[in-house]
Amino acid sequence: MSNLQQTLSIIKPDAVERNLVEEIKNEFKKDGFEIKNEKKIKLAKSDAEQFYKVHETKPFYKDLCEYLSSGPIIVMILEKDNAIAANRELMGATDPKNAKEGTIRKKYGISIDKNSVHGSDSIENAKIEIDFFFKS
């Protein structure tokens, strides 16, 4: 039985800056994801704060918001069966040092902050995050 899902993926400023967009998009495609929608944007810091509001109380919140709004990002809607779990598997651990070989963060991530990609962590958050960037 099919469990077709959509998830939000962000190619973060460090990866855009290093011209890794096509390479990372190819990683998703090779893994069977369909890119349903995408756009390149530059977030205002206030938008980054809104997007990461869930982390507001965490010590890394301010740096995270500054980083996400520091340069252009690519936001994408990815689709495939079990997209949320599959994307998290493909991205790898938040800290590239702990990510499995072959994962996007292991290949391209620089640090726990500059880990090249973001992906939704649940069905609920995927919907919220997709709406955040793609609501009409």
C-alpha positions, -999 to +999 in steps of 0.1 A: +000+000+000+013+034-009+020+060+018+027+090-005+039+119+016+053+154+010+081+169+031+098+202+031+135+204+023+157+234+025+191+236+009+208+259+034+230+290+027+263+271+032+254+246+004+240+273-019+271+293-014+293+264-024+273+257-056+260+223-043+223+228-053+223+206-083+244+179-066+220+178-036+189+178-058+204+149-076+208+130-043+171+134-037+162+123-073+185+093-070+167+083-038+134+083-056+121+117-045+101+139-069+106+176-065+071+189-067+079+226-063+110+247-056+121+282-053+152+302-044+146+328-017+164+350+008+147+349+041+144+380+063+156+373+099+121+378+111+109+350+088+136+327+099+126+334+135+090+326+126+100+294+108+122+281+137+098+293+164+095+257+177+132+261+188+127+295+204+137+283+239+168+265+228+203+280+231+210+277+194+179+295+183+194+330+176+224+316+157+201+293+137+179+322+126+209+344+117+224+315+097+192+307+078+187+343+068+224+349+060+221+340+023+199+325-004+182+292+003+164+267-019+131+255-005+115+224-021+085+202-017+097+166-020+073+137-026+076+099-023+063+070-002+072+077+035+089+109+024+095+123+059+114+092+072+131+087+039+144+123+038+156+122+074+175+090+065+190+105+034+200+137+052+218+119+080+224+131+116+223+168+124+260+168+131+278+158+099+306+141+121+279+116+134+261+112+100+263+079+082+285+075+051+267+084+020+242+108+036+239+144+024+252+159+056+282+135+057+291+144+021+284+182+022+278+194+058+305+215+074+293+216+110+263+210+132+251+245+122+262+245+086+248+210+078+236+219+043+200+207+045+168+209+066+140+184+064+106+182+082+106+159+112+069+149+113+038+148+091+024+178+111+055+198+108+059+190+071+024+205+065+032+236+086+066+241+069+053+236+033+025+261+040+051+285+054+069+287+021+043+277-004+010+290+008-008+307-020 
